């Protein structure tokens, strides 16, 4: 079970740490007993996270994921990668967890060598048990192809070239990323 932009809350212990409030009265915090009862209802029906709580959760998880990813030797140059490659790696980590790299030797090698065309070919996650990964796989492939274009044209790596439309690489409107 997930909540707030795909944050895993199963097992229940993951849910119990979050600041749930009542949908009927968002100013009232839920107790652990309230969270347990609603979690067991699956789907959660009476409780919610506020937008601020979701934003804090996502940003915190992204920071944790980035730190973990950088501990993988081949991803340690993350800060020097094009923004599109950074987002592609974070997308893969969001889907598989930040320690996924150990099982992806070709992709790790691509990251180490900053071979973004190869990364585009090697970033495909198995959709067999989760067909919902298909759009993510497409987006990740485009992100790494955009990174390849940024690298080959010596573009500003802080510019995210990707657009949600999924247009062909190189056609994306550029957006400056600041950290």
Secondary structure as GFF3:
##gff-version 3
##sequence-region A 1 179
A	DSSP	beta_strand	2	3	.	.	.	ID=ss1
A	DSSP	beta_strand	7	8	.	.	.	ID=ss2
A	DSSP	alpha_helix	12	16	.	.	.	ID=ss3
A	DSSP	beta_strand	21	22	.	.	.	ID=ss4
A	DSSP	beta_strand	25	29	.	.	.	ID=ss5
A	DSSP	alpha_helix	32	41	.	.	.	ID=ss6
A	DSSP	beta_strand	47	48	.	.	.	ID=ss7
A	DSSP	alpha_helix	51	70	.	.	.	ID=ss8
A	DSSP	three_ten_helix	73	75	.	.	.	ID=ss9
A	DSSP	three_ten_helix	78	80	.	.	.	ID=ss10
A	DSSP	alpha_helix	83	96	.	.	.	ID=ss11
A	DSSP	three_ten_helix	100	103	.	.	.	ID=ss12
A	DSSP	alpha_helix	105	112	.	.	.	ID=ss13
A	DSSP	alpha_helix	116	122	.	.	.	ID=ss14
A	DSSP	alpha_helix	133	152	.	.	.	ID=ss15
A	DSSP	beta_strand	159	160	.	.	.	ID=ss16
A	DSSP	beta_strand	175	176	.	.	.	ID=ss17
###
